[in-house]
Amino acid sequence: MNWRRALDLVFPYIEALTPAQKEDERQRYDRDIAAIEAADYTANDQRALDEAQKVSAAENERVRTAEGKATTYLAVLAALVPVIITLQAANWEKKAGPAPDAARLVVLAVATVYVAAAGFHAFKTLQVQGFQRVGEAEIAAAWQTPSPLRKLTRGTLLATRRSRDAVNAKITRIRVTHEHLLRAFGTFVLLLLLDPLFYAMGFRSAAQEPAKPQIVVVERYRSTPPAPKLPLAAASKASPTGSSTAPRLTDGQLKTNQAIPPPKPAPPSARKPECPDHTGECPRRK
């Protein structure tokens, strides 16, 4: 198996004819035209015309079949375009399965190439080409001759032979379109099987993995730093309010762990009279 055969299996394409093959085709065409021109149809003119019309109808049917298949394939390709867009969006948004993104992108790219190639050849099949046929002018001219049926038979066969290359090109392109669609279908099946295969092999996506427990440390900050802890002997020397009314602990109380009496409240300050009815201490009378 040479490299051309291997390439055709992976990516079917239309191989151009070599110069020697083109020369053979040209010589064959010339021989066919010469044979049609030199043929004698006088033995049975009507039978010869019927056979020529059958050949022409068969060629026309081949053209209609190829163009009909091309139209059907284009409809299938139009339905595959939203599928490709959806799969690509799911891959970029990380909504796909456990298959690696690289493998999924490669398979999707191959499927897109096959779909694009199938669409190209389908459009080329529908491309309008020049065909020859026996028209009204040829029929009118044939009936002006002594042998009109012989003239129509020869004209029909010549038109059919001259259009054969265009018909064969359409058939070749629709065959290549079919091969590309077949490979695109297989690629899409492989794309759908990627996630189950990788899941069976133990791969998991980020959404399928169990959530790991997290430890949250909450720190509370006070508005003022806490007061330093003083030893018991130092705390007995200073009162909480800074006044000297806190009782001092004796050595006996510290040793016997006696109850500490509450601090005595400070005496109220002397109230100065502010009314004229008070004694002479009121500052308003002075």
C-alpha positions in Angstrom: 0.0 0.0 0.0 1.6 3.3 -1.1 1.1 6.6 0.6 -1.5 7.8 -1.9 -3.7 4.8 -1.0 -3.2 5.5 2.7 -4.1 9.2 2.2 -7.2 8.3 0.3 -8.4 6.1 3.2 -7.9 8.9 5.7 -9.0 11.8 3.5 -10.6 10.9 0.2 -9.8 13.3 -2.7 -10.0 13.5 -6.4 -6.7 12.7 -8.0 -5.9 14.6 -11.1 -5.1 12.7 -14.3 -1.5 12.4 -15.4 -0.5 13.7 -18.8 -0.4 10.2 -20.2 -3.9 9.5 -18.9 -5.2 12.8 -20.4 -3.8 11.8 -23.7 -5.5 8.4 -23.6 -8.8 10.1 -22.7 -8.5 12.5 -25.6 -7.7 9.7 -28.1 -10.6 7.7 -26.8 -12.9 10.6 -27.2 -11.8 11.2 -30.8 -12.3 7.5 -31.6 -15.9 7.6 -30.2 -16.8 10.7 -32.1 -15.4 9.2 -35.3 -17.3 5.9 -34.8 -20.6 7.7 -34.3 -20.1 9.8 -37.4 -19.2 6.8 -39.5 -21.9 4.5 -38.3 -24.7 3.4 -40.7 -28.2 3.5 -39.3 -30.1 2.6 -42.4 -30.8 -1.0 -41.4 -33.3 0.1 -38.8 -33.5 3.8 -38.3 -36.3 3.7 -35.7 -34.6 1.1 -33.5 -31.3 3.1 -33.7 -33.1 6.3 -32.6 -34.8 4.5 -29.7 -31.5 3.1 -28.4 -29.8 6.5 -28.7 -32.6 8.1 -26.7 -32.3 5.4 -24.0 -28.6 6.2 -23.7 -29.4 9.9 -23.4 -32.1 9.3 -20.8 -29.7 7.2 -18.7 -27.1 10.0 -18.7 -29.8 12.5 -17.7 -30.9 10.2 -14.9 -27.3 10.0 -13.6 -27.2 13.7 -13.4 -30.5 14.0 -11.6 -29.5 11.3 -9.1 -26.2 13.0 -8.4 -27.8 16.4 -7.9 -30.6 15.0 -5.7 -28.0 13.3 -3.5 -26.0 16.5 -3.3 -29.1 18.4 -2.1 -29.9 15.8 0.5 -26.3 15.8 1.8 -26.3 19.6 2.0 -29.4 19.4 4.2 -27.7 16.9 6.5 -24.6 19.1 6.7 -26.8 22.1 7.6 -28.2 20.1 10.5 -24.7 19.2 11.7 -23.5 22.8 11.9 -25.5 23.6 15.1 -24.2 20.4 16.7 -20.6 21.4 16.0 -21.2 24.9 17.5 -22.9 23.4 20.6 -20.0 20.9 21.2 -17.4 23.6 20.7 -19.2 25.9 23.2 -19.5 23.2 25.7 -15.8 22.4 25.4 -14.7 26.0 25.9 -17.1 26.6 28.8 -15.7 23.4 30.6 -19.2 21.8 30.6 -18.1 18.6 29.0 -17.2 15.2 30.5 -14.0 13.8 31.9 -12.3 13.4 28.5 -9.2 15.7 28.1 -9.8 18.9 26.3 -7.0 18.3 23.8 -8.5 14.9 22.7 -11.9 16.4 22.4 -10.7 19.4 20.4 -8.7 17.2 18.0 -11.6 14.9 17.3 -14.0 17.9 16.8 -11.5 19.5 14.4 -11.3 16.3 12.3 -15.1 16.1 12.2 -15.3 19.8 11.1 -12.8 19.2 8.3 -14.8 16.2 7.0 -18.0 18.2 7.1 -16.4 21.1 5.3 -15.0 18.8 2.6 -18.3 17.1 2.1 -20.1 20.5 1.7 -17.5 21.7 -0.8 -17.9 18.6 -3.0 -21.7 18.8 -2.7 -21.7 22.4 -3.9 -19.4 21.4 -6.8 -21.8 18.7 -7.8 -24.6 21.2 -8.0 -22.5 23.5 -10.1 -24.0 24.3 -13.4 -22.0 22.9 -16.3 -22.4 22.8 -20.0 -24.3 19.8 -21.4 -25.2 19.1 -24.9 -28.6 17.8 -26.1 -30.7 17.6 -29.2 -32.9 20.7 -29.3 -35.6 22.2 -31.5 -33.2 23.5 -34.1 -31.5 20.1 -34.6 -34.9 18.3 -35.0 -36.1 20.9 -37.5 -32.8 20.6 -39.5 -33.0 16.7 -39.4 -36.5 16.8 -41.0 -35.1 18.8 -43.9 -32.8 15.9 -44.9 -33.8 12.7 -46.8 -33.1 10.6 -43.6 -34.4 12.5 -40.6 -34.3 9.5 -38.2 -30.6 8.8 -39.1 -29.8 12.5 -38.5 -31.5 12.5 -35.1 -29.8 9.3 -34.0 -26.4 10.6 -34.9 -27.1 14.0 -33.2 -28.4 12.3 -30.0 -25.4 10.0 -29.7 -22.9 12.9 -30.3 -24.5 15.1 -27.6 -24.5 12.2 -25.1 -20.9 11.4 -25.7 -19.7 15.0 -25.5 -21.5 15.5 -22.1 -20.2 12.3 -20.6 -17.1 13.9 -19.0 -19.3 16.5 -17.2 -21.6 13.7 -16.0 -18.7 11.6 -14.8 -17.3 14.6 -12.8 -20.6 15.0 -11.0 -20.7 11.3 -10.1 -17.1 11.4 -8.9 -17.8 14.4 -6.6 -20.9 12.9 -5.1 -19.0 9.7 -4.3 -16.3 11.8 -2.6 -19.1 13.6 -0.7 -20.5 10.3 0.5 -17.1 9.2 1.7 -16.5 12.4 3.7 -19.9 12.2 5.3 -19.3 8.6 6.3 -16.0 9.6 8.0 -17.7 12.6 9.6 -20.3 10.3 11.1 -17.7 8.0 12.4 -15.8 10.9 13.9 -18.9 12.2 15.7 -19.5 8.7 17.1 -16.0 8.7 18.4 -16.5 12.1 20.0 -19.6 10.9 21.8 -17.6 7.8 23.1 -14.7 9.8 24.4 -16.3 10.7 27.8 -17.6 7.2 28.6 -14.2 5.7 27.6 -12.2 8.1 29.8 -14.7 7.8 32.6 -14.3 4.0 32.5 -10.5 4.5 32.7 -10.8 6.5 35.9 -10.7 10.1 34.6 -13.0 12.5 36.3 -13.8 16.1 35.6 -13.6 18.9 38.1 -17.4 19.0 38.5 -17.6 15.2 39.2 -14.9 15.2 41.9 -16.2 15.3 45.5 -15.7 18.7 47.3 -12.8 18.8 49.6 -13.4 20.0 53.2 -12.0 23.5 53.9 -10.9 24.9 57.2 -12.0 28.5 57.8 -10.2 30.5 60.4 -12.1 33.5 61.7 -10.1 36.2 63.5 -11.8 38.8 65.6 -9.9 42.0 66.3 -10.7 44.1 69.4 -11.0 47.9 69.3 -8.5 48.2 72.1 -5.7 45.7 73.0 -6.5 43.6 76.1 -5.0 44.7 79.3 -2.0 42.8 80.5 -2.5 40.3 83.3 -0.9 41.5 86.5 0.1 39.2 89.3 -2.1 39.1 92.3 0.3 41.0 94.5 0.6 43.8 92.0 -3.2 43.9 91.4 -3.8 44.5 95.1 -1.7 47.6 95.1 -3.6 49.5 92.4 -7.4 49.9 92.2 -9.2 49.4 88.9 -10.3 53.0 88.8 -6.9 54.4 89.7 -8.2 55.7 93.1 -6.7 54.9 96.5 -9.9 53.5 98.0 -9.1 49.9 97.0 -8.3 47.8 100.2 -4.9 46.5 100.6 -4.5 42.8 101.2 -2.6 41.6 104.1 -0.1 38.8 104.0 -2.6 36.7 106.0 -5.3 37.2 103.5 -3.0 36.2 100.6 -1.9 33.1 102.4 -5.3 32.0 103.7 -7.1 32.9 100.4 -9.7 34.9 102.3 -12.5 36.7 100.6 -11.5 40.1 99.4 -13.9 42.8 100.6 -15.4 45.0 98.0 -13.9 48.5 97.6 -15.5 51.3 99.6 -17.4 53.9 97.6 -15.9 57.4 97.5 -17.6 59.9 99.8 -19.9 62.4 97.9 -18.5 65.8 97.4 -19.9 68.7 99.4 -22.7 70.4 97.7 -22.4 74.1 97.4 -25.6 76.0 97.7 -26.7 77.8 94.6 -30.0 79.2 95.8 -30.4 82.6 97.6 -32.4 80.8 100.4 -29.3 78.9 101.5 -26.7 80.0 104.1 -24.0 82.4 103.6 -21.9 79.9 101.8 -23.9 80.6 98.6 -21.6 82.5 96.2 -24.5 84.7 95.0 -24.8 86.4 98.4 -21.1 87.2 98.6 
